[in-house]
Amino acid sequence: MVSLDDIPVGTTARVHDVTGADPVSIRLLEMGLTPGIEIRLVSRAPFGDPLELEVRGYRLSIRRHEAALVSIGDC
């Protein structure tokens, strides 16, 4: 399974799962990265961190190590 930090800018994908039960994983779920939701990688900062996502009609910025916890599938 591919993680969110591995996809190119402009890609639209569907969240498959958020790995872990730590506070970061739980917070990602609370911010709307739930299984089945469609997301789009809008941009990356110049050194690759953070990532800007479009999810549920709003923009969300997360770190690469946080994005690595999100497994995705094709839309």
N, C-alpha and C positions, 0 to 999 in steps of 0.2 A: 504494500500500500504506500502511496506517495504522501508526503507530509506537505503542509502549506508553505513551508519555507523553501521547497524545491521547485515551485512552479514559476513560470515567467510572468512578467508584468502584463496585464491585460487579460489574463486567463480567468474564465469563470468556471467555478467548480462547486461541487456539493459536499458539505461536511459529512464525513462518514462516522467519525468518532473523535472524542477528546480523551487522550490517554492520561491515566493517573487519577488520584484522589487527593492530591496535594492542594494547597490554597490557590496556586496559580491555575491549575486545571479547573477548579471549581469556579474561579473568577471568570475564566474564558466562557464557561457555560452561562454564567450570569449575564455576561455582556452580549449574549445572543448567538454564540457559536455552537449551536445545538445540532445534533445529527439530523440530516435531511435539508438543512437550510442552504440556499444558494448564496455564494460569496464571490467577489471579484477582487483580484489583487490589482489595486490602482497604481501604486508606485512603491519604489524602494528608495531609501536614503542613499547618498553617494557611496557609502561603505557597506551598504546592504542591511543596515539596522537603524531605525525600525522599518516595518512594513506598513503600508497604508491599505486598509481593506474597505470595501463597500459591503455592508451586511445589513439587511432589513431596512434599507433606505437611509442609513447614516454611515459616516466614515469612522473607522476605528484604526488606531495605530497600535501595533504590538511589536515586541522584540522578536528577533529570529528564534531564540531559544524557546519562547512561548509558542511561536508558530510551528515549531517542530513537534509540539504535542498534539497538533490537529491533523488527523489523517483525512484525506479527501478522495473523492472519486470524480469521474467525469459527470458533466451536467447532461 
